[in-house]
Amino acid sequence: MTTKKDGDLMPLRNEISHVITKPSWDTYKSQALNNKRKHVETNKEYEMLFSPSFCFLVLKALWRIIDSKKQFELRSCKYKRMQLDLESNKLAKEIAGFLSTLSIIECSYYIGVLYTYLLPQKYKAEYGIYYTPPVIAERLLDLLGSEGVNWSKDSILDPACGGGAFLVPVANRILGDHRIKCIPAEERIRHLENHLSGIEIDEFAGWLTQVMLDVVTYQDACLIGRKMKNVVRHDDTIKYALKQNKSYQLIVGNPPYGRVTLNEELREAYSRSLYGHANMYGLFIDAALRMKSAEGFIGFVTPTSFMGGQYFSNLRNLLMQEAPPLDIDFITERSGVFDEVLQETCLTVFGPNDSKETSIHNIKTDTVGYRVNRVGTFQINEGTSPWFLPRDSSETKLIKKLNKMKTTLKDYGYKVSTGPLVWNRHKEQLDNVPQVGSFPIIWSHSIINGNFTFDYKNKKPKFINIQDEQDFLVCKQPVVLLQRTTSKEQQRRLISTVLPQDFLSEWDGAVIENHVNMIHSVDKQLLSPEALSLILSTTIVDRIFRCISGSVAVSASELHALPLPPLKKVLSIEDFIQQHNSNQISDEDLSRCVEQIVLKAYNLGG
Ligand SMILES: C[S@@+](CC[C@H](N)C(=O)[O-])C[C@H]1O[C@@H](n2cnc3c(N)ncnc32)[C@H](O)[C@@H]1O
């Protein structure tokens, strides 16, 4: 196993010695895509069939290169395929030649990349098919090794094994372990057969994994005269976890993600970890908890939304009871790491952890290595509340301080709800001009750099005619408006303004659309909405919010959990607002004063 020092750029394990030169690989990919287009023009059915058919040809050619002594046939593939033209056959051979110059781990990854690249987008999205780059898989396996996974003894399952991004390097580690190296080849193969398992819903991907395992075990297979038995099961893990009773010391992988609708039976079976919408990767974490042994580990690559999102609140509670996180790596540079994946990603090791302390690292990756920076060790609260974790070592002190601060929006007398207007349910009531009985619609475009505007240029209708018994849609009091989704390009995650009293008086109320959070005072107003909006617009509060949520979405539950400075320490902001309203200080002066007051109120200087 590789050793690492904080801040060191890690080369990959020795086996991964070749660096892919992007241009040639990209050329192969685009040539294959052109061939796909030509085939799909002749028959729409080829949209789905081209990728497995083409990758089968690549693997057939690759197997010929590896098995030059013609000892074994390529493992049979039952997946339906189509006949491809001569040009595709030629290209497949060229690609196989290129792949044969790479290490086995890179080779398996690049076949996977090619396979997913040629699949229809819709199919990829439905099953969450995005394969893990070797650098990420190696880092997660290093973390698992350092937590005590024993490659020579433990039984290991990848419940969403794709093209083998984890099973191939795991097999490599098992075979490289000195205790396994010294046993006879027959026992070695049997050891793998008994200790390595994969599950995959995509039958062709499962076959890909098994062929790559045949490549890893090729020398032993030659010695004993047989290939290893198939260890990849074609199944739906979410269902399988409920009926199987084997337990594994390690469950490792990169589960699919995205919202799913479950039938009643599955919803009931997974109810312990669900709250509202189910997400595939949350279900996979629950499934992994069911399949791991009492002292076993889970090592997963996932989005970070489970740490803060309300839909994951019951899952957080379950994890803290059964397998609190031991290690979390936040991946801060995603470009070029996961093709097409936009969410903030993390690697987490869950397992036996009585202290409930988590060691956090931030890793920066590129195609050949990763740079590890230690962030610190943090205690995670039990229960359903969001996990408040720093992404960077500069936030360590901040988080420790904030964990002791108990003031939240509730103490300011405010509550968050989402704008009640789901516009497509009221299509016939929408209008571009005001009518008697209509109200202006507040879209997220109304919130611009801390200011409110009703003069936005989006093409959405500006008014809604309110009918009887729809008064609940109308907001009559000034509230803080805060965008519910931001884009990654936006510098701030918290983008807010106040729905002004003047505007409400002019229109007798307004209707707030569902992409806007509205923060309204619930009882006696202890702080003005203007002051609250200014506090939420400070750099420090935005930074703190990012420690709860890595997602571009800003949910009510995360806002409720946000630690705020004590109320009495921020009341002086009201005086500055008055001075600003009477033109004594400029916009810039006001924001500067608020930044300083808030920093000081958090006890962070200023
Ligand atoms: C994000 S990919 C990761 C694949 C592979 N583990 C890797 O890291 O490269 C998720 C995989 O889960 C598979 N999958 C989706 N739903 C599944 C299910 N219900 N049961 C088993 N596998 C599933 C997809 O086909 C896809 O190969």
The ligand as an ORCA input file, in Angstrom:
! r2SCAN-3c Opt
* xyz 0 1
  C     -22.078      5.522    -10.255
  S     -22.033      3.989    -11.127
  C     -20.615      3.287    -10.385
  C     -20.124      2.065    -11.013
  C     -18.817      1.532    -10.418
  N     -18.984      1.063     -9.060
  C     -17.745      2.573    -10.447
  O     -17.443      3.115     -9.412
  O     -17.231      2.880    -11.525
  C     -23.393      3.139    -10.401
  C     -23.660      1.747    -10.943
  O     -24.792      1.224    -10.242
  C     -25.562      0.435    -11.142
  N     -26.924      0.345    -10.582
  C     -27.930      1.264    -10.671
  N     -29.005      0.837     -9.994
  C     -28.675     -0.359     -9.451
  C     -29.377     -1.287     -8.636
  N     -30.606     -1.043     -8.239
  N     -28.744     -2.433     -8.274
  C     -27.457     -2.680     -8.680
  N     -26.759     -1.837     -9.457
  C     -27.348     -0.692     -9.834
  C     -25.453      1.197    -12.457
  O     -25.742      0.368    -13.547
  C     -24.012      1.681    -12.405
  O     -23.148      0.756    -13.026
*
